[in-house]
Amino acid sequence: MIKVLAVDDDPYLLETILLQIEQEGGYDIDGATSLTEAKTKLPQMDPDLVILDVTLGDGDGRDLCRWMRDMGYTIPVLMLTAQSSEMDTIDGLEAGANDYIAKPVRIGELIARMKTHLIQHQAREDARITIGAFQFSSCRKTLVHIENSDVINLTEKEAAIIKHLHQNQDRVINKKALLEEVWGYGDGVTTHTLETHIYRLRQKIRYVDETPFLLTYEGGYQLA
C-alpha cells in the first residue's frame, strides 16, 4: 500500500480528497488539518507522498515543506493553493515542493499527478548507491556485494538506517537523531532498540564481507 498524508484545514475538501483517493485503491491515506498535526503524523506514518495546502490555520504549508526537506524527507510533496500567480508557484517550488496544483482541485488530475511523481520518485530511489564493497538499493532494501553478487536482504528499519547514514555520510549521526529519523517518536523505542538493529545489520554484512561497513563513535554511528 502506498501511504499518503493529506494536509488541509478545509474539512470538506480534506474529506473529499481522502474518500476519492481511498476509492482509487492501493492507497493508505490519512489526513491532518494543521501544521502541528502534520508534524506529529509525519514520523508516525512515514508517508510515500504528501498533499499539502499552502494556507493553513497555524501557518504556511511552504514552511512545513522546507522543514521536511531539512529533516531529510525526499518524498514527493504536492502543494494545493488558491494563490495561482507565477511568484506563488515559484515560492512553493523553491520551498521544495514537487508540484503546484491550483484550487478548486480536480481530484482526477490530483491522482494522475500523484501517480506520476510516485513513479519518478521510485525510479530515483531505486538507483543503486555504492557504499564500500556493496551496492545499496533503498527501494529493494538490499545490499549487493560488488565482487561476488551476494545479496543481503534488509529489513525496512535496516534500510532506513543505511539510507540516513549515507545521506549524512560526512558526519557522525548521534543515536537520538537516528532513532527519531527511523522510528519517529513512538513509545517504547530506546537506544537499545537501535543498538540491536545495528548489531544484527553488522552480522549480516560480516557474513558476506568482513570489511568495516558501520563505524561506532561515542554516542553515534557513521558509514565507513
mmCIF file of the C-alpha atoms, coordinates in Angstrom:
data_MODEL
# 
_entry.id   MODEL 
# 
loop_
_atom_site.group_PDB 
_atom_site.id 
_atom_site.type_symbol 
_atom_site.label_atom_id 
_atom_site.label_alt_id 
_atom_site.label_comp_id 
_atom_site.label_asym_id 
_atom_site.label_entity_id 
_atom_site.label_seq_id 
_atom_site.pdbx_PDB_ins_code 
_atom_site.Cartn_x 
_atom_site.Cartn_y 
_atom_site.Cartn_z 
_atom_site.occupancy 
_atom_site.B_iso_or_equiv 
_atom_site.pdbx_formal_charge 
_atom_site.auth_seq_id 
_atom_site.auth_comp_id 
_atom_site.auth_asym_id 
_atom_site.auth_atom_id 
_atom_site.pdbx_PDB_model_num 
ATOM 1   C CA . MET A 1 1   ? 0.000   0.000   0.000   1.00 0.00 ? 1   MET A CA 1 
ATOM 2   C CA . ILE A 1 2   ? 1.198   3.493   -0.872  1.00 0.00 ? 2   ILE A CA 1 
ATOM 3   C CA . LYS A 1 3   ? 0.931   5.788   2.158   1.00 0.00 ? 3   LYS A CA 1 
ATOM 4   C CA . VAL A 1 4   ? -0.355  9.322   1.534   1.00 0.00 ? 4   VAL A CA 1 
ATOM 5   C CA . LEU A 1 5   ? -0.747  12.167  4.028   1.00 0.00 ? 5   LEU A CA 1 
ATOM 6   C CA . ALA A 1 6   ? -3.129  14.985  3.011   1.00 0.00 ? 6   ALA A CA 1 
ATOM 7   C CA . VAL A 1 7   ? -2.914  18.289  4.910   1.00 0.00 ? 7   VAL A CA 1 
ATOM 8   C CA . ASP A 1 8   ? -5.703  20.872  4.534   1.00 0.00 ? 8   ASP A CA 1 
ATOM 9   C CA . ASP A 1 9   ? -7.694  22.937  7.033   1.00 0.00 ? 9   ASP A CA 1 
ATOM 10  C CA . ASP A 1 10  ? -10.850 22.809  4.876   1.00 0.00 ? 10  ASP A CA 1 
ATOM 11  C CA . PRO A 1 11  ? -12.652 19.773  6.352   1.00 0.00 ? 11  PRO A CA 1 
ATOM 12  C CA . TYR A 1 12  ? -14.923 19.322  3.318   1.00 0.00 ? 12  TYR A CA 1 
ATOM 13  C CA . LEU A 1 13  ? -12.057 19.352  0.809   1.00 0.00 ? 13  LEU A CA 1 
ATOM 14  C CA . LEU A 1 14  ? -9.909  17.139  3.032   1.00 0.00 ? 14  LEU A CA 1 
ATOM 15  C CA . GLU A 1 15  ? -12.701 14.572  3.387   1.00 0.00 ? 15  GLU A CA 1 
ATOM 16  C CA . THR A 1 16  ? -13.266 14.626  -0.392  1.00 0.00 ? 16  THR A CA 1 
ATOM 17  C CA . ILE A 1 17  ? -9.574  14.014  -1.076  1.00 0.00 ? 17  ILE A CA 1 
ATOM 18  C CA . LEU A 1 18  ? -9.423  11.194  1.472   1.00 0.00 ? 18  LEU A CA 1 
ATOM 19  C CA . LEU A 1 19  ? -12.513 9.440   0.107   1.00 0.00 ? 19  LEU A CA 1 
ATOM 20  C CA . GLN A 1 20  ? -11.620 9.793   -3.581  1.00 0.00 ? 20  GLN A CA 1 
ATOM 21  C CA . ILE A 1 21  ? -8.056  8.565   -3.179  1.00 0.00 ? 21  ILE A CA 1 
ATOM 22  C CA . GLU A 1 22  ? -9.177  5.711   -0.937  1.00 0.00 ? 22  GLU A CA 1 
ATOM 23  C CA . GLN A 1 23  ? -11.709 4.650   -3.591  1.00 0.00 ? 23  GLN A CA 1 
ATOM 24  C CA . GLU A 1 24  ? -8.917  4.637   -6.177  1.00 0.00 ? 24  GLU A CA 1 
ATOM 25  C CA . GLY A 1 25  ? -7.474  1.606   -4.354  1.00 0.00 ? 25  GLY A CA 1 
ATOM 26  C CA . GLY A 1 26  ? -3.899  0.813   -3.405  1.00 0.00 ? 26  GLY A CA 1 
ATOM 27  C CA . TYR A 1 27  ? -3.537  3.776   -1.064  1.00 0.00 ? 27  TYR A CA 1 
ATOM 28  C CA . ASP A 1 28  ? -3.401  4.050   2.715   1.00 0.00 ? 28  ASP A CA 1 
ATOM 29  C CA . ILE A 1 29  ? -4.354  7.690   3.240   1.00 0.00 ? 29  ILE A CA 1 
ATOM 30  C CA . ASP A 1 30  ? -4.654  9.828   6.353   1.00 0.00 ? 30  ASP A CA 1 
ATOM 31  C CA . GLY A 1 31  ? -5.394  13.499  6.910   1.00 0.00 ? 31  GLY A CA 1 
ATOM 32  C CA . ALA A 1 32  ? -4.210  16.411  9.043   1.00 0.00 ? 32  ALA A CA 1 
ATOM 33  C CA . THR A 1 33  ? -5.815  19.831  9.436   1.00 0.00 ? 33  THR A CA 1 
ATOM 34  C CA . SER A 1 34  ? -2.819  21.820  10.710  1.00 0.00 ? 34  SER A CA 1 
ATOM 35  C CA . LEU A 1 35  ? 0.957   22.089  10.525  1.00 0.00 ? 35  LEU A CA 1 
ATOM 36  C CA . THR A 1 36  ? 1.193   20.882  14.115  1.00 0.00 ? 36  THR A CA 1 
ATOM 37  C CA . GLU A 1 37  ? -0.851  17.757  13.418  1.00 0.00 ? 37  GLU A CA 1 
ATOM 38  C CA . ALA A 1 38  ? 1.083   17.088  10.197  1.00 0.00 ? 38  ALA A CA 1 
ATOM 39  C CA . LYS A 1 39  ? 4.437   17.308  12.018  1.00 0.00 ? 39  LYS A CA 1 
ATOM 40  C CA . THR A 1 40  ? 3.177   14.758  14.524  1.00 0.00 ? 40  THR A CA 1 
ATOM 41  C CA . LYS A 1 41  ? 1.837   12.359  11.895  1.00 0.00 ? 41  LYS A CA 1 
ATOM 42  C CA . LEU A 1 42  ? 4.805   12.500  9.510   1.00 0.00 ? 42  LEU A CA 1 
ATOM 43  C CA . PRO A 1 43  ? 7.219   10.385  11.594  1.00 0.00 ? 43  PRO A CA 1 
ATOM 44  C CA . GLN A 1 44  ? 4.403   8.127   12.794  1.00 0.00 ? 44  GLN A CA 1 
ATOM 45  C CA . MET A 1 45  ? 3.035   7.416   9.321   1.00 0.00 ? 45  MET A CA 1 
ATOM 46  C CA . ASP A 1 46  ? 6.232   7.720   7.248   1.00 0.00 ? 46  ASP A CA 1 
ATOM 47  C CA . PRO A 1 47  ? 4.219   8.518   4.074   1.00 0.00 ? 47  PRO A CA 1 
ATOM 48  C CA . ASP A 1 48  ? 5.300   7.960   0.478   1.00 0.00 ? 48  ASP A CA 1 
ATOM 49  C CA . LEU A 1 49  ? 3.723   11.253  -0.655  1.00 0.00 ? 49  LEU A CA 1 
ATOM 50  C CA . VAL A 1 50  ? 2.281   14.393  0.953   1.00 0.00 ? 50  VAL A CA 1 
ATOM 51  C CA . ILE A 1 51  ? -0.541  16.587  -0.354  1.00 0.00 ? 51  ILE A CA 1 
ATOM 52  C CA . LEU A 1 52  ? -0.104  19.957  1.348   1.00 0.00 ? 52  LEU A CA 1 
ATOM 53  C CA . ASP A 1 53  ? -2.249  23.092  1.353   1.00 0.00 ? 53  ASP A CA 1 
ATOM 54  C CA . VAL A 1 54  ? -0.340  26.371  1.331   1.00 0.00 ? 54  VAL A CA 1 
ATOM 55  C CA . THR A 1 55  ? -2.646  28.314  3.651   1.00 0.00 ? 55  THR A CA 1 
ATOM 56  C CA . LEU A 1 56  ? -3.317  26.603  6.973   1.00 0.00 ? 56  LEU A CA 1 
ATOM 57  C CA . GLY A 1 57  ? -4.780  27.909  10.215  1.00 0.00 ? 57  GLY A CA 1 
ATOM 58  C CA . ASP A 1 58  ? -1.499  27.735  12.122  1.00 0.00 ? 58  ASP A CA 1 
ATOM 59  C CA . GLY A 1 59  ? 0.974   28.682  9.409   1.00 0.00 ? 59  GLY A CA 1 
ATOM 60  C CA . ASP A 1 60  ? 2.217   28.410  5.842   1.00 0.00 ? 60  ASP A CA 1 
ATOM 61  C CA . GLY A 1 61  ? 2.434   24.972  4.218   1.00 0.00 ? 61  GLY A CA 1 
ATOM 62  C CA . ARG A 1 62  ? 5.619   26.051  2.470   1.00 0.00 ? 62  ARG A CA 1 
ATOM 63  C CA . ASP A 1 63  ? 7.313   26.288  5.865   1.00 0.00 ? 63  ASP A CA 1 
ATOM 64  C CA . LEU A 1 64  ? 6.361   22.664  6.550   1.00 0.00 ? 64  LEU A CA 1 
ATOM 65  C CA . CYS A 1 65  ? 7.746   21.682  3.139   1.00 0.00 ? 65  CYS A CA 1 
ATOM 66  C CA . ARG A 1 66  ? 11.064  23.397  3.933   1.00 0.00 ? 66  ARG A CA 1 
ATOM 67  C CA . TRP A 1 67  ? 11.149  21.660  7.315   1.00 0.00 ? 67  TRP A CA 1 
ATOM 68  C CA . MET A 1 68  ? 10.556  18.285  5.664   1.00 0.00 ? 68  MET A CA 1 
ATOM 69  C CA . ARG A 1 69  ? 13.446  18.809  3.249   1.00 0.00 ? 69  ARG A CA 1 
ATOM 70  C CA . ASP A 1 70  ? 15.696  19.970  6.097   1.00 0.00 ? 70  ASP A CA 1 
ATOM 71  C CA . MET A 1 71  ? 14.776  16.796  8.007   1.00 0.00 ? 71  MET A CA 1 
ATOM 72  C CA . GLY A 1 72  ? 15.779  14.617  5.053   1.00 0.00 ? 72  GLY A CA 1 
ATOM 73  C CA . TYR A 1 73  ? 12.366  13.754  3.605   1.00 0.00 ? 73  TYR A CA 1 
ATOM 74  C CA . THR A 1 74  ? 12.778  13.189  -0.142  1.00 0.00 ? 74  THR A CA 1 
ATOM 75  C CA . ILE A 1 75  ? 9.200   12.042  -0.831  1.00 0.00 ? 75  ILE A CA 1 
ATOM 76  C CA . PRO A 1 76  ? 7.040   13.955  -3.347  1.00 0.00 ? 76  PRO A CA 1 
ATOM 77  C CA . VAL A 1 77  ? 5.153   16.965  -1.956  1.00 0.00 ? 77  VAL A CA 1 
ATOM 78  C CA . LEU A 1 78  ? 2.188   18.258  -3.974  1.00 0.00 ? 78  LEU A CA 1 
ATOM 79  C CA . MET A 1 79  ? 1.042   21.706  -2.880  1.00 0.00 ? 79  MET A CA 1 
ATOM 80  C CA . LEU A 1 80  ? -2.546  22.932  -3.168  1.00 0.00 ? 80  LEU A CA 1 
ATOM 81  C CA . THR A 1 81  ? -3.181  26.662  -3.396  1.00 0.00 ? 81  THR A CA 1 
ATOM 82  C CA . ALA A 1 82  ? -5.817  29.257  -4.122  1.00 0.00 ? 82  ALA A CA 1 
ATOM 83  C CA . GLN A 1 83  ? -2.927  31.601  -4.966  1.00 0.00 ? 83  GLN A CA 1 
ATOM 84  C CA . SER A 1 84  ? -2.004  30.799  -8.543  1.00 0.00 ? 84  SER A CA 1 
ATOM 85  C CA . SER A 1 85  ? 0.335   33.643  -9.518  1.00 0.00 ? 85  SER A CA 1 
ATOM 86  C CA . GLU A 1 86  ? 3.722   32.833  -11.026 1.00 0.00 ? 86  GLU A CA 1 
ATOM 87  C CA . MET A 1 87  ? 5.511   34.122  -7.910  1.00 0.00 ? 87  MET A CA 1 
ATOM 88  C CA . ASP A 1 88  ? 3.396   31.903  -5.632  1.00 0.00 ? 88  ASP A CA 1 
ATOM 89  C CA . THR A 1 89  ? 4.298   28.891  -7.748  1.00 0.00 ? 89  THR A CA 1 
ATOM 90  C CA . ILE A 1 90  ? 7.994   29.807  -7.661  1.00 0.00 ? 90  ILE A CA 1 
ATOM 91  C CA . ASP A 1 91  ? 7.864   30.240  -3.870  1.00 0.00 ? 91  ASP A CA 1 
ATOM 92  C CA . GLY A 1 92  ? 6.337   26.778  -3.476  1.00 0.00 ? 92  GLY A CA 1 
ATOM 93  C CA . LEU A 1 93  ? 8.828   25.080  -5.751  1.00 0.00 ? 93  LEU A CA 1 
ATOM 94  C CA . GLU A 1 94  ? 11.744  26.834  -4.052  1.00 0.00 ? 94  GLU A CA 1 
ATOM 95  C CA . ALA A 1 95  ? 10.414  25.558  -0.715  1.00 0.00 ? 95  ALA A CA 1 
ATOM 96  C CA . GLY A 1 96  ? 10.942  22.036  -2.033  1.00 0.00 ? 96  GLY A CA 1 
ATOM 97  C CA . ALA A 1 97  ? 7.530   21.158  -3.482  1.00 0.00 ? 97  ALA A CA 1 
ATOM 98  C CA . ASN A 1 98  ? 7.478   18.808  -6.473  1.00 0.00 ? 98  ASN A CA 1 
ATOM 99  C CA . ASP A 1 99  ? 4.272   20.204  -7.966  1.00 0.00 ? 99  ASP A CA 1 
ATOM 100 C CA . TYR A 1 100 ? 1.747   23.005  -7.528  1.00 0.00 ? 100 TYR A CA 1 
ATOM 101 C CA . ILE A 1 101 ? -1.983  22.425  -8.057  1.00 0.00 ? 101 ILE A CA 1 
ATOM 102 C CA . ALA A 1 102 ? -4.439  25.339  -8.158  1.00 0.00 ? 102 ALA A CA 1 
ATOM 103 C CA . LYS A 1 103 ? -7.765  25.248  -6.356  1.00 0.00 ? 103 LYS A CA 1 
ATOM 104 C CA . PRO A 1 104 ? -10.516 24.290  -6.964  1.00 0.00 ? 104 PRO A CA 1 
ATOM 105 C CA . VAL A 1 105 ? -8.851  20.886  -7.010  1.00 0.00 ? 105 VAL A CA 1 
ATOM 106 C CA . ARG A 1 106 ? -9.857  18.417  -9.711  1.00 0.00 ? 106 ARG A CA 1 
ATOM 107 C CA . ILE A 1 107 ? -9.436  15.075  -7.979  1.00 0.00 ? 107 ILE A CA 1 
ATOM 108 C CA . GLY A 1 108 ? -8.761  13.154  -11.198 1.00 0.00 ? 108 GLY A CA 1 
ATOM 109 C CA . GLU A 1 109 ? -5.886  15.491  -12.051 1.00 0.00 ? 109 GLU A CA 1 
ATOM 110 C CA . LEU A 1 110 ? -4.558  15.287  -8.485  1.00 0.00 ? 110 LEU A CA 1 
ATOM 111 C CA . ILE A 1 111 ? -4.479  11.478  -8.579  1.00 0.00 ? 111 ILE A CA 1 
ATOM 112 C CA . ALA A 1 112 ? -2.825  11.479  -12.024 1.00 0.00 ? 112 ALA A CA 1 
ATOM 113 C CA . ARG A 1 113 ? -0.079  13.809  -10.797 1.00 0.00 ? 113 ARG A CA 1 
ATOM 114 C CA . MET A 1 114 ? 0.357   11.717  -7.654  1.00 0.00 ? 114 MET A CA 1 
ATOM 115 C CA . LYS A 1 115 ? 0.974   8.615   -9.761  1.00 0.00 ? 115 LYS A CA 1 
ATOM 116 C CA . THR A 1 116 ? 3.470   10.420  -11.991 1.00 0.00 ? 116 THR A CA 1 
ATOM 117 C CA . HIS A 1 117 ? 5.507   11.756  -9.074  1.00 0.00 ? 117 HIS A CA 1 
ATOM 118 C CA . LEU A 1 118 ? 5.436   8.415   -7.244  1.00 0.00 ? 118 LEU A CA 1 
ATOM 119 C CA . ILE A 1 119 ? 6.814   6.645   -10.332 1.00 0.00 ? 119 ILE A CA 1 
ATOM 120 C CA . GLN A 1 120 ? 9.546   9.268   -10.756 1.00 0.00 ? 120 GLN A CA 1 
ATOM 121 C CA . HIS A 1 121 ? 10.440  9.113   -7.069  1.00 0.00 ? 121 HIS A CA 1 
ATOM 122 C CA . GLN A 1 122 ? 10.619  5.320   -7.072  1.00 0.00 ? 122 GLN A CA 1 
ATOM 123 C CA . ALA A 1 123 ? 12.914  5.413   -10.105 1.00 0.00 ? 123 ALA A CA 1 
ATOM 124 C CA . ARG A 1 124 ? 15.257  7.800   -8.279  1.00 0.00 ? 124 ARG A CA 1 
ATOM 125 C CA . GLU A 1 125 ? 15.120  5.788   -5.067  1.00 0.00 ? 125 GLU A CA 1 
ATOM 126 C CA . ASP A 1 126 ? 15.775  2.548   -6.927  1.00 0.00 ? 126 ASP A CA 1 
ATOM 127 C CA . ALA A 1 127 ? 19.098  3.784   -8.254  1.00 0.00 ? 127 ALA A CA 1 
ATOM 128 C CA . ARG A 1 128 ? 21.810  1.752   -6.576  1.00 0.00 ? 128 ARG A CA 1 
ATOM 129 C CA . ILE A 1 129 ? 24.322  3.602   -4.436  1.00 0.00 ? 129 ILE A CA 1 
ATOM 130 C CA . THR A 1 130 ? 27.843  2.274   -3.976  1.00 0.00 ? 130 THR A CA 1 
ATOM 131 C CA . ILE A 1 131 ? 28.830  2.036   -0.304  1.00 0.00 ? 131 ILE A CA 1 
ATOM 132 C CA . GLY A 1 132 ? 32.158  0.329   0.298   1.00 0.00 ? 132 GLY A CA 1 
ATOM 133 C CA . ALA A 1 133 ? 32.074  -3.193  -1.156  1.00 0.00 ? 133 ALA A CA 1 
ATOM 134 C CA . PHE A 1 134 ? 28.306  -3.062  -1.756  1.00 0.00 ? 134 PHE A CA 1 
ATOM 135 C CA . GLN A 1 135 ? 25.644  -1.519  -3.916  1.00 0.00 ? 135 GLN A CA 1 
ATOM 136 C CA . PHE A 1 136 ? 22.678  -0.355  -1.824  1.00 0.00 ? 136 PHE A CA 1 
ATOM 137 C CA . SER A 1 137 ? 19.100  -0.164  -3.109  1.00 0.00 ? 137 SER A CA 1 
ATOM 138 C CA . SER A 1 138 ? 16.745  1.676   -0.783  1.00 0.00 ? 138 SER A CA 1 
ATOM 139 C CA . CYS A 1 139 ? 13.685  0.664   -2.796  1.00 0.00 ? 139 CYS A CA 1 
ATOM 140 C CA . ARG A 1 140 ? 14.552  -3.047  -2.967  1.00 0.00 ? 140 ARG A CA 1 
ATOM 141 C CA . LYS A 1 141 ? 16.014  -2.996  0.568   1.00 0.00 ? 141 LYS A CA 1 
ATOM 142 C CA . THR A 1 142 ? 19.135  -4.883  -0.489  1.00 0.00 ? 142 THR A CA 1 
ATOM 143 C CA . LEU A 1 143 ? 22.914  -4.721  -0.304  1.00 0.00 ? 143 LEU A CA 1 
ATOM 144 C CA . VAL A 1 144 ? 24.578  -6.463  -3.252  1.00 0.00 ? 144 VAL A CA 1 
ATOM 145 C CA . HIS A 1 145 ? 28.268  -7.355  -2.965  1.00 0.00 ? 145 HIS A CA 1 
ATOM 146 C CA . ILE A 1 146 ? 30.044  -5.851  -5.957  1.00 0.00 ? 146 ILE A CA 1 
ATOM 147 C CA . GLU A 1 147 ? 32.573  -8.681  -6.461  1.00 0.00 ? 147 GLU A CA 1 
ATOM 148 C CA . ASN A 1 148 ? 30.572  -11.855 -5.851  1.00 0.00 ? 148 ASN A CA 1 
ATOM 149 C CA . SER A 1 149 ? 26.986  -10.553 -6.280  1.00 0.00 ? 149 SER A CA 1 
ATOM 150 C CA . ASP A 1 150 ? 25.866  -11.947 -2.906  1.00 0.00 ? 150 ASP A CA 1 
ATOM 151 C CA . VAL A 1 151 ? 22.596  -10.309 -1.873  1.00 0.00 ? 151 VAL A CA 1 
ATOM 152 C CA . ILE A 1 152 ? 21.835  -9.192  1.680   1.00 0.00 ? 152 ILE A CA 1 
ATOM 153 C CA . ASN A 1 153 ? 18.121  -8.679  2.249   1.00 0.00 ? 153 ASN A CA 1 
ATOM 154 C CA . LEU A 1 154 ? 17.442  -5.855  4.670   1.00 0.00 ? 154 LEU A CA 1 
ATOM 155 C CA . THR A 1 155 ? 14.520  -5.113  6.935   1.00 0.00 ? 155 THR A CA 1 
ATOM 156 C CA . GLU A 1 156 ? 12.710  -1.811  6.489   1.00 0.00 ? 156 GLU A CA 1 
ATOM 157 C CA . LYS A 1 157 ? 14.489  -0.340  9.521   1.00 0.00 ? 157 LYS A CA 1 
ATOM 158 C CA . GLU A 1 158 ? 17.927  -1.578  8.427   1.00 0.00 ? 158 GLU A CA 1 
ATOM 159 C CA . ALA A 1 159 ? 17.452  0.006   5.002   1.00 0.00 ? 159 ALA A CA 1 
ATOM 160 C CA . ALA A 1 160 ? 16.288  3.252   6.615   1.00 0.00 ? 160 ALA A CA 1 
ATOM 161 C CA . ILE A 1 161 ? 19.355  3.299   8.886   1.00 0.00 ? 161 ILE A CA 1 
ATOM 162 C CA . ILE A 1 162 ? 21.734  2.864   5.943   1.00 0.00 ? 162 ILE A CA 1 
ATOM 163 C CA . LYS A 1 163 ? 19.863  5.447   3.868   1.00 0.00 ? 163 LYS A CA 1 
ATOM 164 C CA . HIS A 1 164 ? 20.007  8.109   6.584   1.00 0.00 ? 164 HIS A CA 1 
ATOM 165 C CA . LEU A 1 165 ? 23.674  7.456   7.358   1.00 0.00 ? 165 LEU A CA 1 
ATOM 166 C CA . HIS A 1 166 ? 24.506  7.688   3.646   1.00 0.00 ? 166 HIS A CA 1 
ATOM 167 C CA . GLN A 1 167 ? 22.615  10.980  3.311   1.00 0.00 ? 167 GLN A CA 1 
ATOM 168 C CA . ASN A 1 168 ? 24.808  12.300  6.135   1.00 0.00 ? 168 ASN A CA 1 
ATOM 169 C CA . GLN A 1 169 ? 27.970  10.348  5.358   1.00 0.00 ? 169 GLN A CA 1 
ATOM 170 C CA . ASP A 1 170 ? 30.280  13.281  6.106   1.00 0.00 ? 170 ASP A CA 1 
ATOM 171 C CA . ARG A 1 171 ? 29.403  13.317  9.814   1.00 0.00 ? 171 ARG A CA 1 
ATOM 172 C CA . VAL A 1 172 ? 28.628  11.122  12.798  1.00 0.00 ? 172 VAL A CA 1 
ATOM 173 C CA . ILE A 1 173 ? 24.886  10.758  13.456  1.00 0.00 ? 173 ILE A CA 1 
ATOM 174 C CA . ASN A 1 174 ? 24.044  10.519  17.133  1.00 0.00 ? 174 ASN A CA 1 
ATOM 175 C CA . LYS A 1 175 ? 21.737  7.787   18.367  1.00 0.00 ? 175 LYS A CA 1 
ATOM 176 C CA . LYS A 1 176 ? 18.894  10.123  19.282  1.00 0.00 ? 176 LYS A CA 1 
ATOM 177 C CA . ALA A 1 177 ? 18.803  11.694  15.808  1.00 0.00 ? 177 ALA A CA 1 
ATOM 178 C CA . LEU A 1 178 ? 18.913  8.263   14.153  1.00 0.00 ? 178 LEU A CA 1 
ATOM 179 C CA . LEU A 1 179 ? 16.111  6.990   16.395  1.00 0.00 ? 179 LEU A CA 1 
ATOM 180 C CA . GLU A 1 180 ? 13.924  9.979   15.552  1.00 0.00 ? 180 GLU A CA 1 
ATOM 181 C CA . GLU A 1 181 ? 14.591  9.605   11.812  1.00 0.00 ? 181 GLU A CA 1 
ATOM 182 C CA . VAL A 1 182 ? 13.973  5.851   11.578  1.00 0.00 ? 182 VAL A CA 1 
ATOM 183 C CA . TRP A 1 183 ? 11.414  5.200   14.327  1.00 0.00 ? 183 TRP A CA 1 
ATOM 184 C CA . GLY A 1 184 ? 9.875   8.615   14.871  1.00 0.00 ? 184 GLY A CA 1 
ATOM 185 C CA . TYR A 1 185 ? 8.644   9.338   18.351  1.00 0.00 ? 185 TYR A CA 1 
ATOM 186 C CA . GLY A 1 186 ? 6.960   6.007   19.102  1.00 0.00 ? 186 GLY A CA 1 
ATOM 187 C CA . ASP A 1 187 ? 6.586   4.978   22.724  1.00 0.00 ? 187 ASP A CA 1 
ATOM 188 C CA . GLY A 1 188 ? 8.878   2.259   23.995  1.00 0.00 ? 188 GLY A CA 1 
ATOM 189 C CA . VAL A 1 189 ? 11.654  2.855   21.454  1.00 0.00 ? 189 VAL A CA 1 
ATOM 190 C CA . THR A 1 190 ? 15.038  3.230   23.154  1.00 0.00 ? 190 THR A CA 1 
ATOM 191 C CA . THR A 1 191 ? 18.682  3.330   22.131  1.00 0.00 ? 191 THR A CA 1 
ATOM 192 C CA . HIS A 1 192 ? 18.781  -0.391  22.941  1.00 0.00 ? 192 HIS A CA 1 
ATOM 193 C CA . THR A 1 193 ? 16.385  -0.963  20.024  1.00 0.00 ? 193 THR A CA 1 
ATOM 194 C CA . LEU A 1 194 ? 18.740  0.891   17.689  1.00 0.00 ? 194 LEU A CA 1 
ATOM 195 C CA . GLU A 1 195 ? 21.814  -0.911  19.027  1.00 0.00 ? 195 GLU A CA 1 
ATOM 196 C CA . THR A 1 196 ? 20.123  -4.276  18.454  1.00 0.00 ? 196 THR A CA 1 
ATOM 197 C CA . HIS A 1 197 ? 19.321  -3.387  14.838  1.00 0.00 ? 197 HIS A CA 1 
ATOM 198 C CA . ILE A 1 198 ? 22.880  -2.150  14.258  1.00 0.00 ? 198 ILE A CA 1 
ATOM 199 C CA . TYR A 1 199 ? 24.285  -5.378  15.726  1.00 0.00 ? 199 TYR A CA 1 
ATOM 200 C CA . ARG A 1 200 ? 22.092  -7.569  13.512  1.00 0.00 ? 200 ARG A CA 1 
ATOM 201 C CA . LEU A 1 201 ? 22.906  -5.470  10.455  1.00 0.00 ? 201 LEU A CA 1 
ATOM 202 C CA . ARG A 1 202 ? 26.632  -5.834  11.106  1.00 0.00 ? 202 ARG A CA 1 
ATOM 203 C CA . GLN A 1 203 ? 26.247  -9.599  11.497  1.00 0.00 ? 203 GLN A CA 1 
ATOM 204 C CA . LYS A 1 204 ? 24.514  -9.834  8.112   1.00 0.00 ? 204 LYS A CA 1 
ATOM 205 C CA . ILE A 1 205 ? 27.224  -7.784  6.419   1.00 0.00 ? 205 ILE A CA 1 
ATOM 206 C CA . ARG A 1 206 ? 30.170  -9.578  8.068   1.00 0.00 ? 206 ARG A CA 1 
ATOM 207 C CA . TYR A 1 207 ? 28.830  -12.903 6.826   1.00 0.00 ? 207 TYR A CA 1 
ATOM 208 C CA . VAL A 1 208 ? 29.450  -11.639 3.269   1.00 0.00 ? 208 VAL A CA 1 
ATOM 209 C CA . ASP A 1 209 ? 32.364  -9.215  3.720   1.00 0.00 ? 209 ASP A CA 1 
ATOM 210 C CA . GLU A 1 210 ? 34.442  -8.509  6.839   1.00 0.00 ? 210 GLU A CA 1 
ATOM 211 C CA . THR A 1 211 ? 35.498  -5.042  5.688   1.00 0.00 ? 211 THR A CA 1 
ATOM 212 C CA . PRO A 1 212 ? 34.133  -2.456  8.175   1.00 0.00 ? 212 PRO A CA 1 
ATOM 213 C CA . PHE A 1 213 ? 30.832  -1.013  6.969   1.00 0.00 ? 213 PHE A CA 1 
ATOM 214 C CA . LEU A 1 214 ? 29.461  0.811   10.018  1.00 0.00 ? 214 LEU A CA 1 
ATOM 215 C CA . LEU A 1 215 ? 31.700  2.716   12.411  1.00 0.00 ? 215 LEU A CA 1 
ATOM 216 C CA . THR A 1 216 ? 30.745  3.321   16.038  1.00 0.00 ? 216 THR A CA 1 
ATOM 217 C CA . TYR A 1 217 ? 31.685  6.544   17.779  1.00 0.00 ? 217 TYR A CA 1 
ATOM 218 C CA . GLU A 1 218 ? 30.796  7.757   21.242  1.00 0.00 ? 218 GLU A CA 1 
ATOM 219 C CA . GLY A 1 219 ? 27.047  8.239   21.051  1.00 0.00 ? 219 GLY A CA 1 
ATOM 220 C CA . GLY A 1 220 ? 26.640  7.689   17.321  1.00 0.00 ? 220 GLY A CA 1 
ATOM 221 C CA . TYR A 1 221 ? 27.358  5.977   14.003  1.00 0.00 ? 221 TYR A CA 1 
ATOM 222 C CA . GLN A 1 222 ? 28.825  6.702   10.580  1.00 0.00 ? 222 GLN A CA 1 
ATOM 223 C CA . LEU A 1 223 ? 29.319  4.693   7.399   1.00 0.00 ? 223 LEU A CA 1 
ATOM 224 C CA . ALA A 1 224 ? 32.912  3.552   6.906   1.00 0.00 ? 224 ALA A CA 1 
# 
